[in-house]
């Protein structure tokens, strides 16, 4: 009983004090290790399964089917442990994805099922949507499910420059009697291939009634198998970095991020690409 009370207080304190914004549930959950190593600056880059979390329009540019899994324990807190399974597939200038994600323990658990779809609406211009079932379950109080909707757009210029925009929870879902309890945000971003193997990304994120969050990240492709990544975001300050290794059809990615208040988070993800 005492342990359960401590865990409840921990979750409450993290929501009220330390997290970027204050909402009752479903604070923005990390995507995979690759996007997080870029500081979360992925709105315009959006070229793999991480697009589901940052801009579903990016699924229209997929080259291969991808099956991915990642797990992380934010700031070393097992009570906030998050696991995720994703499957995305390209289809005639379009893309589709299914994501299952869960955070928490039997005491407090947030789960979401996401179905994503995207298509190239015009040459270089793509649109995408997420339809999400969000489930919140609290031990002793039961659970409830609601529907959330996201939308994104992406435009790819011929010179390696990309522009993207993402709008999260556009239907303003909420678990209480009034709406607005689930975090809502929008983001715009640009991505540019500076040189062979080097890409730089910049995102601006905005939650309602909160300061703009700037995210910056870079990825360099050292050879056919190895990538290095770095990123930074503000409000609050957070540094990140990591690497990726491609071994035939398997991609292994690692990210280490340091929150100025809460400390380190280590994250791994594995992706299998299917031709």
Buried (B, 14 or more C-beta within 10 A) or exposed (E): EEEBEEBBEBBEEBBEEEBBBEBBBBBBBBBBBBBBBBBBBBBBBBBBBBBBBBBBBBBBBBEBBBBBBBEBBBBEBEBBBBEBEBBBBBEEEBBBBBBBBBBBBEBBBBBBBBBBBBBBBEEEBBBBBBBBEBBBBBBEEEEEEBEBBBBBBBBBEEEEEBBBBBBBBBBBBBBEEEEBBBBBBBBBBBBBBEEEEEBBBBBBBBBEEBEEBBBBBBBBBEEEEEBBBBBBBBBEEBBBBBBBEBEEEEBBBBBBBBBEEBEEBBBBBBBBBEE
